[in-house]
């Protein structure tokens, strides 16, 4: 299921930022985003997930990473996306943090989305 969610997010963000599931390739150009997720609960035909999107940038200032995080929120917050298996995903921003790196030129903004997957679209 996580692969279907990641594919849908990559597609939704394709005009916003380069996005990779799990980890970016060494050839990735800053800024970029990396997606990961974990299922919290599953009951009947509904599963709840936390989807973490980390925006990475190499820059003196946070402003570019923050702007990309803003753009991601604009696309995904309160969004419904049909997944490849026909289920429906609903995204809601849950949390956002700036993460410090030991390299002062690396900027990272983490945005968490509370995500509910409905196997039966009528429940969405």
MODAWO-V711675 format. One line per field, one symbol per residue. ss: DSSP state (h for helix, s for strand, l for the rest). phi: phi as a letter, one per 20 degrees, with the letter a starting at -180 (. if undefined). burial: # if it has 9 or more other ideal C-beta (glycine too) atoms within 8 Angstrom, else .. A space follows every 10 residues. Layout:
ss: ???
phi: ???
burial: ???
//
This chain:
ss: lhhhhhhhhh hhlllllsss slllllllll lsssssssss sssllsssss ssssssssll llhhhhhhhh hhhhhhllss sslllllsss sssssssssl lllllsssss ssssssssll hhhl
phi: .gffffgffg ffegedafcc fmbeffefef fbccdbbbee bbbldccdcd ddddedbdaf dfgffffffg fffffefmed cfegenfddd dcfdabbedf dfefeedbcd ddcfcdddfd gfef
burial: ...####### .##..##.## #..#...#.. #######.#. .....##### #######.#. .#.###.##. ###.###.#. ###...#### ###..#.#.. .....##### ########.. #...
//
